[in-house]
Amino acid sequence: MIKTLLKSVREYKVPSILCPIVMVGEAVMEIIIPFFMTRIVGQLEMLAKAEIQSLDIGQIALWSSLMIVCAVFALVCGVWGGKLAAKASCGFAHNLREDMYNNIQSYSFANIDNYSTASLITRITTDVTNVQNAYQMSIRMLVRAPVLFIASIIMTSVIEPKMALVFACAAITLGAVVAVCMFKVVPYFRTMFKKYDDLNSVVQEDLTAIRVVKSYVREEREIGKMKNASGEVYKYSVKAERILTVMMPCATLVMFIVNIVILTLGSNMVNGTIAGNVQASQIQTLIQYSAQILSGVIMVAMCLNFISLSKGSMDRICEVLNEKTTLPKPEKPVFEVKNGSVDFENVNFAYSQKSEKVVLSGINLHIAEGETVGIIGATGSGKTSLVSLIPRLYDVVGGSVKVGGVDVKNYDMDALRNNVAMVLQKNVLFSGTVAENLRWGNENATDEELCRAAKQACADEFIQALPGGYDYDLGQGGVNVSGGQKQRLCIARALLKNPKVIIFDDSTSAVDTKTDAQIRSSLAKYAPHTTKIIIAQRIASVQDADKIIVLDKGKISGAGTHDELIKSNAIYREVYESQVKGGEEQPAESLTKGGGENE
């Protein structure tokens, strides 16, 4: 795990290494200062005992000067160390987020299905921040604290070994308290981060569907869900913090006890009641060393606190970084898609390799270049699953899918997807202008090309009527346009790719039948060599296709033209008659009564 995370340090290795070194310098200076102070106090003590006639001003000035130099050096090291720690930790967090995001971008849909959106957001934000704090504390304090502890023990041993034994016992006691606290608190933190996922999920779902919430007057219910999710985070946070709050009172108690013991033993040693070499001037030094020893233990405890807090975050981040795409790259990829022919050869597909239930079974289908193919079937019959295999959004579990005569597994992924455009069932637009959204299809497209694609998608007319036309700001997710307008913009965006295969996944459901017919007519006229695959619920959207595929429970129930299927396929004929009798297209739900697994 640590090895995986440290790969993200990269260009911040130098500040990460320099920071502990600088902090060691600060710790050493803090250890030396009490030693010089002892020399000065010793002079005063000898004068008080009349062991010397007068103070050696030169020697006192020397010790004082050395103390000032050490203090200034410690100050410089402290400030410099803080800057180095900030630079290293912030840079590490920056690289970590970038590495996680880059790896997520390489995921297949099967990989993405393993995580909720809220969980990924929490991992990239809150979890990385926790790891950043732990990293900063580690490189700044986790080296400085042991140096303070060890050096103070050594200096104390030089003065009086019995005192060093007292400090060692105190440190062991505090260490035991810290270890017990860490052991108990880690499970609570792990649970707390899972509750953060639930909290983010509630917030995301509620804000995304705020219009539905308000239209159904469900605000109170959503507030209750938010209160419960937030309450769970609060509950486990409080449980963890209650345990952690034990450490500081224990450290303070131990420090006071140690000071009492030092003063008691020291005064008795000075008086000769107890054997020892402690002088009166050294008692203050021992107290300072005791403070440094115990502060070192407290610093380690704080570092362990941050590390324990981030342990769960580290595990969750490593899960994202170690996740490998289920779509491996070919050793010798093909970069050219020769034509838009599509072949399914005995294809079986399931969303999980371990799943016993397949979504598609025994699919054999040939689509010639330039053909218009309609796919119709009930919800859950596998329509979306079928077309998702063409741009290799998923891999088949059996058989093969070929585009241009080449297995999709042998293509360079970018080359394949640049030649297979897919207008998804859910219309997704991004913040920005109309032109910026359209250029997702071709970032180098000219204004003329934008207009041409928009006209083919029957979108140019309403775009020109918008304030600013193609420079109109759509808002987040395209909230400023209707559902039908979104669909037409998405179609225009796909057409800008000038693909060899274009897939419409029920992407004209929100437009009227007249506009639907105009779009299909435009595609037939301006993209005659592009293979067009249309998933639809309305018979009218596919009845003029060269070929219509009827899917039923993941299998092909029938294939042919509209007239052929009317005569030969009972399912198709039943839906056609129901839609004609209804006077308007009815949903293709009536194609089958069982439905399949997952579209």
Secondary structure, 3 states (H helix, E strand, C coil): CHHHHHCCCHHHHHHHHHHHHHHHHHHHHHHHHHHHHHHHHHHHHHHHCCCCCCCCHHHHHHHHHHHHHHHHHHHHHHHHHHHHHHHHHHHHHHHHHHHHHHHHHCCCHHHHCCCCHHHHHHHHHHHHHHHHHHHHHHHHHCCHHHHHHHHHHHHHHHHCHHHHHHHHHHHHHHHHHHHHHHHHHHHHHHHHHHHHHHHHHHHHHHHHCHHHHHHCCCHHHHHHHHHHHHHHHHHHHHHHHHHHCCHHHHHHHHHHHHHHHHHHHHHHHHHCCCCCCCCHHHHHHHHHHHHHHHHHHHHHHHHHHHHHHHHHHHHHHHHHHHCCCCCCCCCCCECCCCCCCEEEEEEEECCCCCCCCCCEEEEEEEECCCCEEEEEECCCCCHHHHHHCCCCCCCCCEEEEEECCEEHHHECHHHHHHHEEEECCCCCCCCCEHHHHHCCCCCCCCHHHHHHHHHHCCCHHHHHHCCCHHHCECCHHHCCCCHHHHHHHHHHHHHCCCCCEEEEECCCCCCCHHHHHHHHHHHHHHCCCCEEEEECCCHHHCCCCCEEEEEECCEEEEEECHHHHHHHCHHHHHHHHHHHHHCCCCCHHHHCCCCCCCC
